Amino acid sequence: EVLRRDWMFKLVGKETFNVGNLDTKATINIDAVSGFAYEYTLEINGKSLKKYMENRSKVTSTWLLNLDGIDCRVVLEKDTMDIWCNGQKMETAGEFVDDGTETHFTLGDHDCCIKAVSSGRRRDGIIHTLLVDGTEMAEATE
């Protein structure tokens, strides 16, 4: 639950609130379409949800894992190389290797590593791969 107020909200208008550890600004817009029909739109940092998600997918890589019965969302911020797991910033150790870089961290009793290697094609850029205990994990598509 992100927001709760003990009073009724307006049937039309805007409701702004913050989400996440970074207090990202979100706004729900409620517009009357016709009669008793309403249209709801969500904006994140002033952008439509679709546009925000498209932009976010360009600057982050995300993996959804289940480790020891616990669901984990691992997010790599490509611009800073920060790694987050379930909203908490992870302690990491980075190193340069022959074919790129490796960023090491742990999740519980599991050794994890995000490898960054060049794709060899300018358009594709750098490819980030998550390894958990040496096994490659599939990146989440959405």
Contacts in CASP RR format, 6 or more apart in sequence:
PFRMAT RR
TARGET T0000
AUTHOR 0000-0000-0000
METHOD contacts of the structure
MODEL  1
EVLRRDWMFKLVGKETFNVGNLDTKATINIDAVSGFAYEYTLEINGKSLK
KYMENRSKVTSTWLLNLDGIDCRVVLEKDTMDIWCNGQKMETAGEFVDDG
TETHFTLGDHDCCIKAVSSGRRRDGIIHTLLVDGTEMAEATE
2 17 0 8 1.000
2 18 0 8 1.000
2 19 0 8 1.000
3 15 0 8 1.000
3 17 0 8 1.000
9 15 0 8 1.000
9 30 0 8 1.000
10 30 0 8 1.000
11 30 0 8 1.000
11 32 0 8 1.000
11 38 0 8 1.000
12 30 0 8 1.000
12 31 0 8 1.000
12 32 0 8 1.000
12 38 0 8 1.000
13 29 0 8 1.000
13 30 0 8 1.000
13 31 0 8 1.000
14 27 0 8 1.000
14 28 0 8 1.000
14 29 0 8 1.000
14 30 0 8 1.000
15 27 0 8 1.000
15 28 0 8 1.000
15 30 0 8 1.000
16 25 0 8 1.000
16 26 0 8 1.000
16 27 0 8 1.000
17 25 0 8 1.000
17 26 0 8 1.000
17 27 0 8 1.000
18 24 0 8 1.000
18 25 0 8 1.000
18 26 0 8 1.000
19 26 0 8 1.000
19 44 0 8 1.000
20 87 0 8 1.000
21 87 0 8 1.000
21 88 0 8 1.000
24 44 0 8 1.000
24 45 0 8 1.000
25 44 0 8 1.000
25 45 0 8 1.000
25 46 0 8 1.000
26 42 0 8 1.000
26 43 0 8 1.000
26 44 0 8 1.000
27 42 0 8 1.000
27 43 0 8 1.000
27 46 0 8 1.000
28 40 0 8 1.000
28 41 0 8 1.000
28 42 0 8 1.000
29 40 0 8 1.000
29 41 0 8 1.000
29 42 0 8 1.000
29 43 0 8 1.000
30 38 0 8 1.000
30 39 0 8 1.000
30 40 0 8 1.000
31 38 0 8 1.000
31 39 0 8 1.000
31 41 0 8 1.000
32 38 0 8 1.000
32 39 0 8 1.000
33 39 0 8 1.000
41 48 0 8 1.000
41 49 0 8 1.000
42 48 0 8 1.000
42 49 0 8 1.000
43 49 0 8 1.000
43 52 0 8 1.000
44 52 0 8 1.000
45 52 0 8 1.000
46 52 0 8 1.000
47 55 0 8 1.000
53 142 0 8 1.000
59 77 0 8 1.000
59 78 0 8 1.000
59 79 0 8 1.000
60 75 0 8 1.000
60 76 0 8 1.000
60 77 0 8 1.000
60 78 0 8 1.000
61 75 0 8 1.000
61 76 0 8 1.000
61 78 0 8 1.000
61 114 0 8 1.000
61 128 0 8 1.000
61 130 0 8 1.000
61 139 0 8 1.000
62 73 0 8 1.000
62 74 0 8 1.000
62 75 0 8 1.000
62 76 0 8 1.000
62 139 0 8 1.000
62 140 0 8 1.000
63 73 0 8 1.000
63 74 0 8 1.000
63 130 0 8 1.000
63 137 0 8 1.000
63 138 0 8 1.000
63 139 0 8 1.000
63 140 0 8 1.000
64 71 0 8 1.000
64 72 0 8 1.000
64 73 0 8 1.000
64 74 0 8 1.000
64 140 0 8 1.000
65 71 0 8 1.000
65 72 0 8 1.000
65 73 0 8 1.000
65 74 0 8 1.000
65 107 0 8 1.000
65 132 0 8 1.000
65 137 0 8 1.000
66 72 0 8 1.000
67 107 0 8 1.000
67 108 0 8 1.000
67 110 0 8 1.000
67 132 0 8 1.000
68 108 0 8 1.000
68 109 0 8 1.000
71 86 0 8 1.000
72 85 0 8 1.000
72 86 0 8 1.000
72 107 0 8 1.000
73 85 0 8 1.000
73 86 0 8 1.000
73 87 0 8 1.000
74 83 0 8 1.000
74 84 0 8 1.000
74 85 0 8 1.000
74 107 0 8 1.000
74 112 0 8 1.000
74 130 0 8 1.000
75 83 0 8 1.000
75 84 0 8 1.000
75 85 0 8 1.000
75 87 0 8 1.000
76 82 0 8 1.000
76 83 0 8 1.000
76 103 0 8 1.000
76 114 0 8 1.000
76 128 0 8 1.000
76 130 0 8 1.000
77 83 0 8 1.000
77 84 0 8 1.000
78 126 0 8 1.000
78 128 0 8 1.000
81 92 0 8 1.000
81 94 0 8 1.000
81 103 0 8 1.000
81 116 0 8 1.000
82 89 0 8 1.000
82 92 0 8 1.000
83 89 0 8 1.000
83 90 0 8 1.000
83 92 0 8 1.000
83 103 0 8 1.000
83 105 0 8 1.000
83 114 0 8 1.000
84 90 0 8 1.000
85 107 0 8 1.000
90 105 0 8 1.000
90 107 0 8 1.000
91 105 0 8 1.000
92 103 0 8 1.000
92 104 0 8 1.000
92 105 0 8 1.000
93 103 0 8 1.000
93 104 0 8 1.000
93 105 0 8 1.000
94 101 0 8 1.000
94 102 0 8 1.000
94 103 0 8 1.000
94 104 0 8 1.000
95 101 0 8 1.000
95 102 0 8 1.000
95 104 0 8 1.000
97 115 0 8 1.000
99 117 0 8 1.000
99 118 0 8 1.000
100 115 0 8 1.000
100 116 0 8 1.000
100 117 0 8 1.000
100 118 0 8 1.000
101 115 0 8 1.000
101 116 0 8 1.000
102 113 0 8 1.000
102 114 0 8 1.000
102 115 0 8 1.000
102 116 0 8 1.000
103 113 0 8 1.000
103 114 0 8 1.000
103 116 0 8 1.000
104 111 0 8 1.000
104 112 0 8 1.000
104 113 0 8 1.000
105 112 0 8 1.000
105 113 0 8 1.000
106 112 0 8 1.000
107 132 0 8 1.000
110 132 0 8 1.000
110 133 0 8 1.000
111 132 0 8 1.000
111 133 0 8 1.000
111 134 0 8 1.000
112 130 0 8 1.000
112 131 0 8 1.000
112 132 0 8 1.000
112 133 0 8 1.000
113 130 0 8 1.000
113 131 0 8 1.000
113 134 0 8 1.000
114 128 0 8 1.000
114 129 0 8 1.000
114 130 0 8 1.000
114 131 0 8 1.000
115 128 0 8 1.000
115 129 0 8 1.000
115 131 0 8 1.000
116 126 0 8 1.000
116 127 0 8 1.000
116 128 0 8 1.000
117 126 0 8 1.000
117 127 0 8 1.000
117 129 0 8 1.000
118 125 0 8 1.000
118 126 0 8 1.000
118 127 0 8 1.000
119 125 0 8 1.000
119 126 0 8 1.000
119 127 0 8 1.000
128 139 0 8 1.000
129 136 0 8 1.000
130 136 0 8 1.000
130 137 0 8 1.000
130 139 0 8 1.000
131 137 0 8 1.000
END
